[in-house]
């Protein structure tokens, strides 16, 4: 058995929920004890202490851990969300948009987790503007920021789905920027400790096979069907909003074609963390990523999506 903890509940984690809901792990002969979570910090602490064996979450946390402790044995081993799932929604239409334009608006940025702003500030910086000059609300939830956009108290918000789709569908907001368009940014992987990887390698290989099948299914399946399978994880999200949100993510190629973590995406994330002051030094890809299981699964080939 493998104890697996989610990071927190989010639509963009759809492939992880699909692997569980469709019985992909069981079909690979792996019994998974799924642990819900609402707190990424608590989940990461549980992994480090051995309370859980595997979590899904951002390589950002693995990078931070290795930055603070070069002897850390935390490691990413199965890539799933290969691009940034956050979107910038503006109150008014914009015929064209550049990240540097955000220095001219009042904006609500994500307070719940650090990665979205670290990546966006790097986009602003690369566009030749100073992210420090953005007039932004930093301590409100995405839900509160979306309400403030509707009320005219903010010009733009940084949110993930379904907040973005709800604003777009209601006409209260307009899509300015999909962060996925910057290209590969290592966003969510399976994470474990190297000691667990060595001790339970066969079971973790089965998990990677299961997620490979889930990724194939997500990429090939319309949002309406994905919503029907995963509705139980998000009972409060209307079916049409859920389906549209997932289809937007699929159109943005949010999910990797296979479970291999690309150097390019890892490097882009690490660069954003350095430019934002989150990393004090360079941390090697090889210290944080073990692609051996993912590469074995790719070499085996696949027989289509679903489980």
Rosetta blueprint (number, residue, H / E / L):
1 X L
2 X E
3 X E
4 X E
5 X E
6 X L
7 X L
8 X L
9 X L
10 X L
11 X H
12 X H
13 X H
14 X H
15 X H
16 X H
17 X H
18 X H
19 X H
20 X H
21 X H
22 X L
23 X L
24 X H
25 X H
26 X H
27 X H
28 X L
29 X L
30 X L
31 X L
32 X E
33 X E
34 X E
35 X E
36 X L
37 X L
38 X L
39 X L
40 X H
41 X H
42 X H
43 X H
44 X H
45 X H
46 X H
47 X H
48 X H
49 X H
50 X L
51 X L
52 X L
53 X L
54 X E
55 X E
56 X E
57 X E
58 X L
59 X H
60 X H
61 X H
62 X H
63 X H
64 X H
65 X H
66 X H
67 X H
68 X H
69 X L
70 X L
71 X L
72 X L
73 X L
74 X E
75 X E
76 X E
77 X E
78 X E
79 X E
80 X E
81 X E
82 X L
83 X L
84 X L
85 X L
86 X L
87 X E
88 X E
89 X E
90 X E
91 X L
92 X L
93 X L
94 X L
95 X L
96 X L
97 X L
98 X L
99 X H
100 X H
101 X H
102 X H
103 X H
104 X H
105 X L
106 X E
107 X E
108 X E
109 X L
110 X L
111 X L
112 X L
113 X L
114 X L
115 X H
116 X H
117 X H
118 X H
119 X H
120 X H
121 X H
122 X H
123 X H
124 X H
125 X H
126 X H
127 X L
128 X L
129 X L
130 X L
131 X H
132 X H
133 X H
134 X L
135 X E
136 X E
137 X E
138 X L
139 X L
140 X L
141 X L
142 X H
143 X H
144 X H
145 X H
146 X H
147 X H
148 X H
149 X H
150 X H
151 X H
152 X L
153 X L
154 X L
155 X L
156 X E
157 X E
158 X E
159 X E
160 X L
161 X L
162 X L
163 X H
164 X H
165 X H
166 X H
167 X H
168 X H
169 X H
170 X H
171 X L
172 X L
173 X L
174 X E
175 X E
176 X E
177 X E
178 X E
179 X H
180 X H
181 X H
182 X H
183 X L
184 X L
185 X L
186 X L
187 X L
188 X E
189 X E
190 X E
191 X E
192 X E
193 X E
194 X H
195 X H
196 X H
197 X H
198 X H
199 X H
200 X L
201 X H
202 X H
203 X H
204 X H
205 X H
206 X H
207 X H
208 X H
209 X H
210 X H
211 X H
212 X H
213 X H
214 X H
215 X H
216 X H
217 X H
218 X H
219 X H
220 X H
221 X L
222 X L
223 X H
224 X H
225 X H
226 X H
227 X H
228 X H
229 X H
230 X H
231 X H
232 X H
233 X H
234 X L
235 X L
236 X L
237 X L
238 X L
239 X H
240 X H
241 X H
242 X H
243 X H
244 X H
245 X H
246 X H
247 X H
248 X H
249 X H
250 X H
251 X H
252 X L
253 X L
254 X L
255 X E
256 X L
257 X L
258 X L
259 X L
260 X L
261 X L
262 X L
263 X H
264 X H
265 X H
266 X H
267 X H
268 X H
269 X H
270 X H
271 X H
272 X H
273 X H
274 X H
275 X H
276 X L
277 X L
278 X L
279 X L
280 X L
281 X L
282 X L
283 X L
284 X L
285 X H
286 X H
287 X H
288 X H
289 X E
290 X L
291 X L
292 X H
293 X H
294 X H
295 X H
296 X H
297 X H
298 X H
299 X H
300 X H
301 X L
302 X L
303 X L
304 X L
305 X L
306 X L
307 X L
